[in-house]
């Protein structure tokens, strides 16, 4: 096979071609691994390569097809998982490039890996992520920054940066994203791909030892793809109840059924700033023009005000406080096993992480209770909009991609349009849905200066199919596949 036969082919196309015998899983995998060897070094996106195991799985898939077995809807499709709270037996789990955990592994599967393999997909490796996912840029002390395929001097966004870069560069059609504050949507926006964050409970969260820890804020798993149909295919494999998740949704929607549904007659709210964010002009202009596509598809779009009596800096701090106990609990369990990250290996973590870790460790139960009262204000504000409109649309990120550093500490901007923002996550217009549980997607709104701009589509709680229907309608009116000519033709030297 030639390189163009695998690079940038969709998962739907590859799965269909293999099922019909037009190409073999071994040929697909050989070409995928060749592409990764050729193109990935200038991205620094894939931090672990499970190539031998992937080839074994490809050979097994080929034999299954020869026996006439269906083997699952994703049989033979190469995919990438993420290196954060994401596990596969025998594979390293560095929790986002923490040096002391370079050789650490967990003898178990995360839900994403387990369900994707059950559907026949073949995981080729793990993508880069920041330490504990605690920032919107993708960089860490162990592996360094991940480079954006549209301009390799720039960052991909995080925390699922390695995943988004690999999809945008045509290496795999589907990659794993996890999302505690926007980590699927942030890099999807900067890398010009489609990132889907499901409703709370749609893809089960089986965190242990605390099975209730994935709700404050809501933690999600979902797909990063180059088109909506591939995301629907992945969600068909990922969604569904699990006995280990006390909050999982018990139904399983037919995601593929929404792709041709259309949005004629829908009412869609548009907020250029979600009521609190300063937004760079080029981002604002691209999204303001892109929302017109929903009107072209038959919907009514109305600009709305988000009624929030809170400052964006206060809300960013709230997110830092709410997400930190998940990391503290993980480190407590690691210390019990002899790996003391917050003690002996404290210097392996960025200074802002340590500052928030120390602060949250000393908080009282009532302070945590008060934080959830503030979180409720976000719920009420969004509910006020989504009670009247089927969807809420906004920019995904308030700024364009930032330049990478060589220190492992790349962050976002500190000032946007003269307003100070938190460089960790204050420029990410995504974590409202982690407070509320609503489904959301980031889809490519267009280009500004040759770089992607993302548009966020938020749906009502449980209304995942609405988000898919609107995203598919947008893609029909404003197809974005042409933007991948930029990464496809990029220099491979850095």
N, C-alpha and C positions, 0 to 999 in steps of 0.2 A: 504493500500500500504506500502511496505517496503521503507526505505530511499533510497536504490539504484535505485528505480523506478522513482524518480524525480531528485535526485542529479545528475548533469552532463548530464541529457537528453537534447537534443537540442530542440529549439523552434519549428523547423519543425516537429520533432517527436512528441512532446507533442500536438501540434495543430492538427496533423493528427489523433493521438490516440483519442483525445476528440471528433473530428468531426465524427469518426467512432464508437463512443460509447464504445471503449475499456477501457476507464477510464473517470471519470466524472470531470468537473471543480472543484467541491467541494473537491473531493479527492486530486486533484493536489494541490489546495490551502492549504488544511489542512496540507499536508505533507511539502509544501514549508515553511509555517509558523513554523512548528515544527523544520525544519532544521535551520531556522534563529535563533530561540530561543536557539538551541543547540550550533551552531557553531559561530554565529556572535559576541558574547561578547568578544571572544579572538581576533577579528579583529578590532573592533570599526569602522565599515564601514557604518552602517546604523544609521543615526542620528534622523530619525523620522520613526515611524512604524504606518502605516495606516491599521492595521490588520482588524479592525471591518468593515471598508468600503470595504476592499479587499474581505472579506468573503461574504458580501452582493452582490458584483459584481459576485463572483463565483456562488452563488445561482441563480442569474439572468441569467448568461450564461447557467447554467444547464437547466433552464426552457426553454430558447430559443432553445437549442438543442432538447429538448423533443418535442417542437412544430414543429420541422423540419426546423427551421430557420438557415441560414448559419452563420450570426452574425459577419462576417469578418474573414480574414485569420489568425488572432492571437487570436481568441476567446478563452478565458480562460487561456491564457499564462501569468504567473506571470512575471512582469518586475519591474525594479527599476528606479526611476528618480533621478536627481542630486539636491543638495542643493546649488545653486548659483543664477544665473538669470533665475530660473526655477520654474514655479508656477502652483499650482492647488488650486482651491478655498477651503479655510478653513485650508489649510496646512501651517505650518510655512515656512518662507523664510528668513533664517538668512544671506544670501549673503556670505556663506562660513564661518560660525561659528563666527560671530561678536556678542559678548555678549549682547550688547544693543538691538539686533534684535532677541533675543531668542523667543519672543512671537509675532513677526511681521508676517503678512501674506498679500497676495495680492489677491483680489477677481477676479481672472482671470486665464486663462490657458496660458502656453507657448505652442508653436507649437508642441513640442515633445509630451507633455502630451496629448494635444487635439487629435492629429492624431493617437497616439498609442491606446488611448481609443476608438477612432472611428473604429479602426481595430479590436477591441475586446480584446486587451491586458488589464491586470489588474495590476495596479500600487500598489505595496505593501508598499512602503516607499520612503525615500529620502537618498541618499548617501553623505558621507562626502566630504568636499572640503576646500581648504585654503581661507582665507579672500579675497574676490573680485577676486579670481583666480589668484592672483598676485605672483605666484611662481610655480616652477615645482615639489615641494614636497607637500604632503597632510597632513596639520597640521594647527591648529588654536587654539585660546585662549578659545573658548567655549567648544569644543568637544575633542580637543587633536588630536594626530596623528592617522592615520589609518595604521594598521599592514599588512604587506605583507603575503599572505597565504603560500608562499614558505619558509618564515622565518619570524616569527612574531616579531623579533627584528628590522626588517628593514622596510623602508617606501615603500609605493605602487607607489609613483610618483603622480603627480597631473596635473591639478586640479581635474580630475574626478576619484580620488583615491578610494572613497567608491564604486563607480560603478565597477571599474576594479577588486577590491578585491572580491566583491560579485559574480561576474561572474566566476572568477578564482576558487573560493571556492565551486562552484556548487550550490549556493543558488538560483540564477535566471539565465535563459539562455540569457537574453538581458537586458542591462542597458543603461541609457542615458549618453552620453558624450557631453560636449560642449567644444569648442576649439577656443581660441583666440591667442594661441601661441604654441599649441601642446597638449592641455589638454585632448584630446582623446587618442593621440598616446603615450605620455610620460608614463602614468600609464599602458596602454596596454603592452608596452615593458617590464616594470619591473614586471608585473603580469602574463606575458605569455599568453595573450589573443589577439584577433583580434580587432583592433580599426579602424573604418573608418571615415575619415574626408572628406566630399563630396566637389565637386567643389563649388565655391562661387555661392550662389543663388539656388543651387540644393534643399536644404531644406530651406525654406524661414525663414528670420529673421524679426520678427515683433516687433522691439524695439520701445518703446514710452517713452517720447514724441518726440524724435528725430528719425524718421524712416530711416535716412541716416547714423546713427552712427555705423552700423555694418560692415563698409567697410574699416576702417582705424585703425588697421588692419582688415582683414576679420574675422568675428566671425561665427563659424559653430556649427550646431547640428548634431549628428550622433550616430550610435550604437556601443556598445562594446559587443562582443560576444565571444564564444569559437570556432566558425568555420565560414567560409565564407558564407555558405548557410543561416545561421541565420541572418547574416548582410544583405544579399540580401533581405530576407523576411522583415526585419525591414525597409530597404530603400524603399521597395515597398509601405509601409504605410506612410513614412515620406516625400518622394519627391513629388514635384508638385507645381504649382504656387499658389500664395496667393495674394489677392488684397491689403494687407497691406504692402507688401514688394516691394519697387520701383526697386529693382535689381534682383528679383527672376527669375530663369530660367522658360521659358514658356513650355518647353517640359518635359516629364516624361519617362525616359528610363526604359526598361524592365530589371531590374537587374538580375533576375533569368536566363534570356537568356544567360548571359555571363559566367555562371558557367561551361559549357562544351565546351566553344568556343575554348580554347587552344591558345597557343602562338607560334606555329611552324612558323619559319621564321622571328620572330620579332627581332628587334635590341634594346637591353637594355643597357643603360649606367650605370656604377657602379662607385661611388665615395666613397672612404673610409673615407673622412673627409669633404666633401662639400667645400673644398678649404680653410677652415679657422679654423676648430676645432681640438684641440688635443683630441685623443681618447685613452681610456685605452686598453692595448694590448689584454685582454681577450674578450672585445667587438669586436675589430677589427678582431680578429681571427675567432670568431663565425660567423660574417657576411660575411667575405671573403670566408669561406667555404660554407655558405648557398647560396650565389648567384650562385654557381655551379648548383643548382637545376633548375634554369631557362634554363641552357644549356641542362640538362637532359630532360627538357620538350620541347626542340626543338628551343629555342631562341639563338641568338648570344649575348654574354655579352662582353662589351668593357669597360675597366677602363678608365675614363676620368678625366681631370682637370677642376675644376670650376674656371673660370676666374673672380675673385673678388679682386679688389684693396682696400679691407676693412679688418679691424681686427675684430675678433670674439667679442672682448669686445665692440668695437664701435657699432656693430650690436645688441648686447644684450641691450645696453643703448638705441639704437634707438627703439627697441621693447617696452621698459619701457615707453619711452616718448609717443609713438603712442597709446598704450593701455590705459594710465592713464585717458584721457578725458572721457572715458566711465564711469569710477568710479566716477569722479568728478561730472559728470552730474547726476548720480544716487543719490549721496549724496546731491546735490543741491535740487533735488526734494523731498528727504526725509526730509530735513531741512524745506522746505516750509510746510510740513505736521506736523512739530513739533518734528522731530527726528534728532537732530543735531550731526551726527556722528563725523564730523571733528572738532567740537567745544567741546561740553560737554562730548562726548564719545571718544575723540581723543586717549586715552590710550587703547582703544579696538582694535587698528590697529597696526601692526608690524612697527618697526622704519624705515625699508627700504621703506615701502609703504608710510609713512608720508613724508620721504625725497623726493621721486619722486613726490608725490602729491603737495608739496610746490613748487618744481622746475617747474613742468608743468603748474601750475596755474599762474606763472609769465612769461611764454613764450609768445613771440609775434607771430602774424599770419605769418610773414615771416620766423620765425624759424621753424614753423610747415611746411610751404611750402618747406623749405630746407630739412627737414627730409624726405619728400616724394620724393625729388630728390635722396636722398641716397637709399631709398626703390626701386626706379626705377633701380638702379644698380643691385639689387638682381634679379628683373624681367628680365633684359637684360641677366644676367649671366645664369639663368635657361633656358630662352628662347633659348639661344645659344645652349644648350644641347638638349632640347626637340624639337628643330627644326629639329634635325637630328635623334634622337632616340625616340621611343615610350614611354619609361619609364626611370626614373632615380631612382636608388636604392642606399641606404646608410644605416648606422646604424641609429636607431631612437634616442637613447641617447648615449652620449659619455662616460658614466660611468655606473657601476653596482649600484644596490640599496644601499642607505646610511642608517645608523642606525638612529632610531627614538630618538628624545629628549623628555623630559617630560615637557618642558617649553612652548609648543605650537609654537615653532620657528624652527622646522626641516627644513633644507635647503640642497641643493646639495653641492658638493665639491667646494672649493675655488681654488684648484690647480689640474690639470690633466697633467701628464707627464711633470712636471716642469713648466707648463704654467699657469698663473693666469687666472681664469675664474670667471664670475659672479655667485655666488651660487644660485641666484634666477632662472636664465634661461640660463646661459651661457654654460651649459653642455647639453642642449636640442637641438637636431639637427632638430628641427621641425618648427620653426616659419618662415622659408623662405616661406612656402606655405600660411601662414597668411598674408605675404606681397603681394603675387602674385595671390592668388585665385585658384591655382592648386589643384586637388584632391590628397589625399594621404592616405595610410593605414600603420599601423604597424602590422606586423605579427611575430609570434614566430620563431626566427632563430635557436634556440637551447638553450642549457644550458651551463653555465660556473660555475663550483663549485656548481652545484645543483640549480642555480638561472637562471631565464629566461634572454635572450638577444633578443631585438627587432630589426627587419629589416624594414626600411621604403621604401615604394614603392610610387613614385610620378608620376602622369600622366599629360598629357597636359590639358589645361583649357577645361572643359566640357567633358573630356574623362573618365568619371567615370567607364564606362564599361571596359575600358582597364585595370584599376587598379583591378577591380573585376576578370577579366579573368586571369590576371597574378597571383593574390593571390590564386585563386582556383587551377590553374595549380601547383603552389608551394605546396599547401596543398595535392594535389594528389601524388606528388613525395616525399614530406617530411611531411607526416602527423604528427601532434604534439599532438594528444589527449592523448598520453601516459604520457606526462609531468604532467597531472593533478593527477596522482597517488601520487605525492609529497604533494600537499595541501590536497588531500582527506584523507591521512593518518597522517596528522600533529597532534601534541598534541593540545588539546582544552583548555589548561590552560593559554595560552599567548604566 
